[in-house]
Structures are given as C-alpha cells and as structure tokens.
C-alpha cells in the first residue's frame, strides 16, 4: 500500500523526464550554435564538474541565476577550445537568449508538475530528495513549490549524493514509513530508480530523453511513465 512519495527534482519536476544535458543541447540546435553534439557534450561535462568542485552556486541563487552560471561555464569551455570564434558566431548574444528560452520552458513544465504535486499532497506526505547545490529551497520558492514537501533532502546539505542509496534512506526515515510503502519518482534510472529499489522502495521512472542510450526499457522500475500527470490517473 502506498503511504508516501519521494520525488527527485532536476529532470523530474522541471523537465518532465528530459535530461538537462539534452535540454540544453536542443536549445543550442534551436539557436543555431555552430558546434557538434560531441563538442557540446564535452562543454556540458566540463561545466557540471566545475560546479561540483567549486562553490560557484550560492545558497541564495535562484534557478535563473543557476542556469546562467551553467550556460556561462559551457560557453567559456567552447571559447577556450576555439569552437565558435572562427565562425563569427556571437556567443554572448546567444547566451542570454538561451537562458530565456530554457527558463520559460521550465516555468511552464513546473506549473504542470505543481498541479500533480498538490493533488498528491491531499492524500500523501511528500519528500524531495535531490542532488543540488544548496539552493533548492530558493528554487522551490521561485516556482511556487515551497510548502508542498514535508522535508527536503539536498545532497549539498546532507553530504550524500545519488546514486548512494543512503540519500533515499534519509527520505524514507523522514517519512517514518516502511520502505515498501514509499514510492520514489525520478527521471534517472541509475541515480533514482536503482538506489531506491535497492532499499525496498517502490519506484516510478519518468522516462524521457536520456543522456545515454544504454538504459533499459523498464529494468527494476515498478512503473514507467512519460508524464507526472500519469500519477493522478
């Protein structure tokens, strides 16, 4: 019997299952960035590793500011590699357009997710478990999601990161429920579904466009969906 839910944030609530790396790549395509997907992927990995090693994202950063930093770091990597300078492409002008494009899309997606979360909250306690930078509380307020979750378990705060199952164990303990009565909803098979399954939780995989092509059709997920709206069916 389901008695509580744990939700991932990035890629689940804000992009409806689409990996953020692919979300940004499609924006690059739409804005005509003169780079290949392979070149972009290297820039994305560089930016994520840089953010992971350095305290660039501050606790008071909004999501828009966080997104600006991600795009800035990716752009710097592309410039250092000389991948756009030779084409005369104005990277500075496109950066602002990219942030606006991505941010507006997230606003729409989060608004749809909020409807689902509020409906679930009428019947179940909800907890958020996220690999984030220490500013997830500000981000939730920014999108009107504050007050929906009973507790927030954020990797930068608890010093445990997915796919370590201990971060999901913290979520289960917060709910004060047996793991078998808790449903974990996430977009990453390796970082959400596998670790949550390993501690006995039920799992719902919101499967969108992934960063890699080697994920299973279902694997150990108890259920596979393509939209959070399916949770209320």
N, C-alpha and C positions, 0 to 999 in steps of 0.2 A: 504494500500500500504506500502510495506517495504521500509524504507528510511535509516535505520541504524541498526547496530548489536552491542550487548554487549556479550562478551564472558567471561565465567569463565576460570580459568587456570588449577589448580590442579585437575586431574581426567578427564578433558575435552580435553585439548590440549596435555597433556603429557602422558596419559594412555588410550586414546580412550574410555573413559567411565568406565574403571575398577577402583573401589575404591582403594586408595592407601593401605589401610589395607589388602585387598585381594591380591594386587600385591606383597606385601612383604611376605605374608603367602605362596604364591605359590613358591616364591624363597626359603623359608625355606624348603618346601617339596622337591624341586629340589636338594637342597644341603644336604638333609638328616638330618635336625635338629631333635634330639630325643625328641620332645615335641608334645603335642596335640594342635589342633586348639584352644581349650578353653584356654590353657595356653598361647599360643601366643597372643590371643586377649587381655588378661589382660596386657601383656607386651606392646602391641601397645597403649592401652588406657593410661597406665602409662606414656609412652614417650610423647604422644600428650599433656597430661595435664601438664607435666613438662615443655614442650616447651611453652605452653600457659601462664604459670605462671611466667616463668623466662626468662630474656633476653639473652638466650643462642645463638640464631641465630643473628648474627650481620649484619648490613646493607651491608657489603662488602662480605658476604658469597656467594659463588657460589652454584648452586644446588648440585653439588657433595659434597661439604662441608656440606651443609644442610642435605643431605641424610646420610652422615657419622655420624652426630650427632644423627639423628633419630635411626639409627641402634645401635649406641653405647648405647643409653639410654634403648632401648629394651633389649639389651644383658645384661646390668647391672641388670635390673629387673629380668631376667631369672636366673642370677647367684645368686642374693640375695635370690631368692626363692629356690635355690638349685636344679633347674630343669635340669641342664645339667652336673653339676660337677660329679655326681655319675656315669655317663656313660663313662667318659673318653673322651668325645667329645671335640675337640679343637675349642672352640668358637672364640678365637682370630683369628685363621687362616681362619675360615669361614666368619667372618665379612667382610674382605677385598674382598673375592670372591663374597659375596652377593652385596656389593656396586657396584662392577664392572659389575655384571650381570644385576642389575636393571638400572644402569646408561646407559649402552649400549642399553638397550631396550628403554629407554626414548629418547635417541638420535635418534633412528630410528622412533619412533612414532611422535616426534616433527617435524622431517623433513617432514613427510607426512602431518601433520597439517599445516605446513608453506605453503605448496603449495595451500591448500584450502584458507587460510587466505589472501594470496597475490592475489588470483583470486577474492575474495570478495572485497578486498580493491580497486580494479579497479572501482567498482560501488558504494560502500557504505563506509561511515565512520565507523570505528571500535573502540570500547572502551573495555578495560579489567577491570573486577570487580572481585577481588579475596580476599579470606581470606588468607593472607600471613604474613610473619614475618618482613617486612620492607626491604627485599632484592629482591623483584620481578624484579626491574629494572636490577640488576646484572644478574639474572637468564635469563631474556629475551635476554640480550647481549650475554650471554654464548651460547645460542642456535640460535643466529642469528635472533631473533624475534624483536629486537629493531627497532623502526621506523614504525612498522606495525600499532600500535594502536595510535589513536589520543590523548587518555588520559588513564592513569592508576589510578584506584580507588582501593587502597590497604587498607585492614582493619586495619593493624598496624599503618598506617599513618592517616587515617580519623577517627579512634577510633569508628568505627561501624562495626559489624561483621554480616555476614549471620547467621541465616535466617532473620535478621532485614531488612525489605524491604527498609529502608532508604538508604542502601548502593546501591541498584539498582536505587533508585530515583536520587541519585547523578550521576549515569551513564547516566540516561535519560536527566538530566539537562545539562550535559556536551555536549551531542549530540545536544541539543537545538531543540529537536523534540517532538511532542506529543507521549505519551507512546504507543498509539495504532499503531504507525508507527515504533516501535522499536522491534526487535526480540532478545530475550535473549537465549543464548545457554549454557547449563550446564549439568553436569552429576548427580547432586544431586536433587532428587525430592523435598525434604523438604527444602534444603538450596538455591536452584536456581529457580526451576520451580514455587513452591508455592508463594514465596515472589514476584517474577517478575510478575506473573499473578495477584497478589493482587493489584498492582499499574497500571494495564491495559496494560502491555506489551504482545506481542505475545511470545510464548515460544517453544523452540525446546529442547527436552530431549534426550541427547545422552546416551542411556541406555546400560550399560554393566553389569559387575558383581558387585553387591552392597554389602555393609557391612551387611545389614539386609535383611530378606526375606519377609518383610511386605509392600513393595512398590507396588503401583497399576500398572496395565498394562499400563495405559495412564493417568488416573486422569484428571487434568486440563491442561495438556500439549496439545498444538495445534498440535504438531507433535512429533513423536518418531523415532529416527534414531539409528543406531548402528555404524556409522562411519561418521566423519565430511565430508568425500567425498560426502555424500548424499546431502549436502547443495548446491553443484555446479551442481546437476542434474536438 
